[in-house]
Amino acid sequence: MLSVILDMDPGIDDAAAIAVAINHPDLDVKLITTVAGNVSVDKTTDNTLKLLTFFNKDIPVAMGAKAPLKKAFADASAIHGSSGMPGYDFPEPQMKPIDLPAVEAIHQTINQSADKITLIATGSYTNIAQFIQKYPNDLDKIEHLILMGGSISGGNCSSVAEFNVFTDPDATKIVFSAPIEKTMIGLDVTLKALITAETVGKIKDMGKSGDMLYKIISAYGDVHEGGKPMHDVNTILYALDPELITTEPMNIEVATDGPAIGATVADIQNRWHEPGTYNANVGVDIDAEMFNEWFIKQVARMPK
């Protein structure tokens, strides 16, 4: 079983990722931390608590950063709705966040775990950057850092920048500079792994969990020809079955100002780095049909 910490900003695709992760028998979700991103951190925290109440799961939740390290905060409510998780009438949360802030909760959880932790971050990386800066001695207790974000082929917030990186590029630069095994699952993968209308139609009748996911995915404003990207769900797939996503080792640099702010630049020609050295595995391809089949299987295991 994989011991994981989820750092997220629910968000509809984060909600789907949480649903998969907390209901999978091979994942032990020890902590969920929240960050400002798709909507404010108050809302992302509330949404996380609502999901745990919906699934009747007792997992600690710690509230994190309210804003990026330096950049002004701008949410994605135009895509995710003002609440961040529209489309379904969730029950009010039956639990509250723990008293520790996210960075302290990550530190405590890592040090209390008998196993190394896989850290999965699907929002802006402000919490992760602050953790890296405050607790560098904890890094050898992290097995793997899996990031949803970035792109080596074009952005969704600008011509070059993906949303999570664009939200806090300074934090992203710190994260990519950290000596941790890391994998970037960005738009090069997630815009191929589109959830089709057929898949959404199938999960509609798969009990209360399928109905909930059907309704929030139907309200999701990130629409592409062929379907909707469940960006963050890809990180859970990769944590469980890394061979299902094609990755390549690369050196990633992050632009923190100017017209390219938020760009994740891959030095694929080794102009700036020694050949054979890299700071990340970068997702470059996925079988979209497989992803849809895998997602349906995950929904099928959720409470009916």
PEKA-V652717 format. One record per pair of residues at least 24 apart in sequence whose C-alpha atoms are under 7 Angstrom apart, sorted by the first residue. I is the first residue (numbers start at 1). J is the second residue. Records with the same first field share a line. If there is no record, write none. Layout:
I=J / J
//
This chain:
1=26 / 27 / 28
2=26 / 27 / 28
3=27 / 28 / 29 / 30 / 115 / 117 / 118
4=28 / 29 / 30 / 117 / 118 / 119
5=29 / 30 / 31 / 32 / 117 / 118 / 119 / 120
6=31 / 32 / 33 / 119 / 120 / 121
7=32 / 33 / 34 / 120 / 121 / 122 / 123
8=33 / 34 / 35 / 121 / 122 / 123
9=34 / 35 / 36 / 37 / 38 / 44 / 123
10=38 / 44 / 47 / 48 / 84 / 85
11=38 / 80 / 84 / 85
12=80 / 84 / 85 / 216 / 217 / 220
13=230 / 231 / 232 / 233
14=232
16=213 / 233
17=232 / 233 / 236
20=298
21=236
23=302
30=59
31=59 / 60 / 61
32=60 / 61 / 62
33=61 / 62 / 63 / 64 / 102
34=62 / 63 / 64
35=63 / 64 / 65 / 66 / 123 / 127
36=65 / 66 / 67
37=75 / 123 / 124
38=75 / 76 / 77 / 80 / 84
39=75 / 76 / 77 / 84
40=66
41=65 / 66
43=83
47=85
49=93 / 95
50=90 / 91 / 92 / 93
53=93 / 94
54=91
60=97 / 98
61=97 / 98
62=97 / 98 / 100 / 101 / 102 / 105
63=97 / 101 / 102
64=101 / 102 / 127
65=126 / 127
68=126 / 167 / 168
69=126 / 168 / 170 / 171
71=168
73=167
79=220 / 221 / 222
80=220 / 221
85=216
86=216 / 219
87=215 / 216 / 219
88=212 / 215 / 216
102=127
103=127 / 130 / 131
110=141
116=141 / 142 / 143
117=141 / 142 / 143
118=142 / 143 / 144 / 145
119=144 / 145 / 146
120=145 / 146 / 147
121=146 / 147 / 148
122=147 / 148 / 232
123=164
124=164 / 165 / 167 / 168
125=168 / 171 / 172
126=168 / 171
129=171 / 174 / 175
139=180
144=180 / 181 / 182
145=180 / 181 / 182 / 183
146=182 / 183 / 184 / 235
147=183 / 184 / 185 / 235
148=184 / 185 / 186 / 232 / 235
149=184 / 185 / 186 / 187
150=186 / 187 / 264
151=186 / 187 / 188 / 264
152=188 / 264 / 265 / 266
153=188
160=260 / 263
161=261 / 262 / 263
162=262
165=262
166=261 / 262
169=254 / 255 / 256 / 262
170=256
172=254
173=254
176=279
181=280
182=280 / 281
183=280 / 281 / 282
184=280 / 281 / 282 / 283
185=235 / 282 / 283
186=283
188=283 / 284 / 285
189=283 / 284 / 285 / 286
190=229 / 230 / 231 / 234
191=229
192=286 / 288
193=229 / 286 / 288 / 291
194=226 / 227 / 228 / 229 / 230 / 288
195=227 / 228 / 229 / 230 / 292
196=226 / 227 / 228
197=227
199=292
203=296 / 299
206=300 / 304
207=304
208=304
209=302 / 303 / 304
210=299
244=286
245=283 / 285 / 286
246=283 / 284 / 285 / 286
247=281 / 282 / 283 / 284
248=281 / 282 / 283
249=278 / 280 / 281 / 282
250=278 / 279 / 280 / 281 / 282
251=278 / 279 / 280
252=279 / 280
//
